[in-house]
Amino acid sequence: MAAGHFVAPLSGLYFFSLNVHSWNFKETYVHVVHNEEAAVILYAQPSDRSIMQSQSVMLALAPGDRVWVRLFKRERENAIYSDDVDTYITFSGHLIKPEDD
């Protein structure tokens, strides 16, 4: 957890879920990254109200594969709501099925 990356301990099928609270009239692009490739994108259009967005993905991972969340800047500002106390983003994952040997 300290590195901010999930590292697969064994081969298998994993499920990951991302939830983001966005706002402030800005777009939100967030990638779930598998090793160095974007696996899925969470996108929210600019809005004058707060929006809760979610994205999920199942990935086949090998031992040592890494999965993490990356804010994708592009040429525009990107918005995830946070304040002095809370950042409204959650990312979780778990093993669905280990690979048969």
C-alpha positions, 0 to 999 in steps of 0.5 A: 500500500505504501507504494500506491501499487497493487502487486499480484502475489500469484497468477489468476483473474483479479477484479478491480473497482474505482470510484471517484467524486468529481466536480468544479466544471472540469473533466475527469480522466482517471486510468486504471493501469496494468503494468504500463498500459491503461486497462480502463478509463473513468471519465466524467464530463464537466458539470455544475454539480458533483458526480460520483463515477465508477469503473471496474475491470477484470484482469488476468495477472501474473506474479509481480504484475502491478495495477494502480490508478493514474490521473490523466492530465491531457491538455485540460485541467482534471478534477477529483474532489477533495478538501482538507479532510477527505479525498473522495476516491476509492480503489480496491481489488481482489483475486477472483480465481487463481490460475490452475497449475 
